[in-house]
Amino acid sequence: MGFLRNVRRPPDTPNRAETAAAPGRERIRRLHRLAYRGLWGMAAFLALSLVAFNHGWLLPPISDGARAVLGKAPPTNLISIALVVYSFSALVLILSRMSTGQGKYKGWSHLAYLGAFYVFYHYGNALDANFWAVFAAGLTIMALEHYQMWTFCTEAIRKEEERLAQAERLEKFKS
Amino acid sequence: MLKNLAAKAIVPVGLTVTGFVIVCSILLYSYVKQDLVADSIQREVLLGDIIVKATRFSMLTDQRESLRQTINDIGEQKGVEHVRIFNKKGVIMFSSNDEEVNQLVDMSAPGCIECHSGPVTAVHLGPMDQARNFVNAQGEPVLAITTPIYNEPNCSNGGCHFHAPDEKILGTLDIGMSQAPLLKSLATLRVRLVIFCLMVLVLTVGGVIALLQRNVLLPVRQLVYFADQVSRGNLEINEPEGTEELVSLAGNFKRLARRNLEADDSLRDLQDKLDTLTRQIREREIGHKSGN
């Protein structure tokens, strides 16, 4: 029986059911990652807001030379009107995506728009007075984006798990 | 979490409406604050002009005691933090606070720097540039205005005291008003806006819950009860009343259940016939065997 010491067991080969279920499991993992993308977006927005809140000592003051190059700042009232119009359209678009069941995440572009609002207010020396308006708009938009993505992914994961369970039942029945 | 119909409907609606109302309220507050501050600056500029006009004759006729008394009387008014007149060198000539008289004002201090920042002193400023905000020693917020006292032909031609005709500004009136009433109004506005936001939130969530309860949740509950009864074979139960879709669904469900029941009955009849035939064949077979 000494020859058995040198004999090794062959590696475990996955059975047919496991091989068939692998893409489904991969899709579920991907959906789990997608579901938490909104939280990353919200965290990024909070970090951006933290910088904007402490803009007095975190951001360098805009020099007169830069102002001369960039030109006059737009009126604060105009930026505020743009913020209201942007918030309204962003919310309507997210709700329409939610109603049609689309699984697209647009949080990163919203992050860029909100950052632009902070920059415009900072340039117009009106960020202190209008910080909370941009923050509330951003928090609402990013939270709704996260909720939309989370509900979409939860639903897709449930369907994917049902499909896997059905495939497993079928495989057991065949075997 | 968030698995039932009500939660799924309320979260996006509540979040959207409340968020948007909060954004609009903050911007509205910002607009109102901006307007109220601009309005108080305008009123203070007007008040400065009125004081300059009211003291013009005293200045022209060099009635210093009368001018001092007028400044003191204005300074005693409620809400007036300080009134002072200083000459073009920055020395305070008259003040509601006697300790300040003959003191030199720092030209780089807020309120002075606006005109004295460049190599040439500015002669005219807009009303918003004349204003400055600061907190006094008592911790009270103050809005102050500096109004230039311009040279007039009567000033340079006066016999009592002489100013050269090329001097554009003879001195400056500085008046500071307490901002406490304005801040109190803004605080009241803030509280009202918060209450308004809460009311919108309650109304939105309440409205959605009420509509869902009446149009969706109650009919669905009735439909579940109806389906339960029909599946137990009770076809006498009436379809639940509610939205058109739910009534149609209940009707279809009842028809399906009736057909199922009829199919069961006919299957049972067939089974009975089959049993009878089987019995008859067996009886015949037994009769045939006994006959043999």
HADDOCK unambig.tbl for C-alpha pairs under 7 A between the chains (distance, minus, plus):
assign (segid A and resid 80 and name CA) (segid B and resid 27 and name CA) 6.89 0.50 0.50
assign (segid A and resid 84 and name CA) (segid B and resid 24 and name CA) 6.96 0.50 0.50
assign (segid A and resid 91 and name CA) (segid B and resid 16 and name CA) 6.68 0.50 0.50
assign (segid A and resid 129 and name CA) (segid B and resid 30 and name CA) 6.75 0.50 0.50
assign (segid A and resid 133 and name CA) (segid B and resid 23 and name CA) 5.05 0.50 0.50
assign (segid A and resid 133 and name CA) (segid B and resid 26 and name CA) 5.51 0.50 0.50
assign (segid A and resid 133 and name CA) (segid B and resid 27 and name CA) 6.23 0.50 0.50
assign (segid A and resid 136 and name CA) (segid B and resid 19 and name CA) 6.51 0.50 0.50
assign (segid A and resid 136 and name CA) (segid B and resid 22 and name CA) 6.83 0.50 0.50
assign (segid A and resid 136 and name CA) (segid B and resid 23 and name CA) 5.80 0.50 0.50
assign (segid A and resid 137 and name CA) (segid B and resid 19 and name CA) 6.52 0.50 0.50
assign (segid A and resid 137 and name CA) (segid B and resid 20 and name CA) 6.83 0.50 0.50
assign (segid A and resid 137 and name CA) (segid B and resid 23 and name CA) 5.74 0.50 0.50
assign (segid A and resid 140 and name CA) (segid B and resid 15 and name CA) 6.68 0.50 0.50
assign (segid A and resid 140 and name CA) (segid B and resid 16 and name CA) 6.72 0.50 0.50
assign (segid A and resid 140 and name CA) (segid B and resid 19 and name CA) 5.23 0.50 0.50
assign (segid A and resid 144 and name CA) (segid B and resid 12 and name CA) 6.68 0.50 0.50
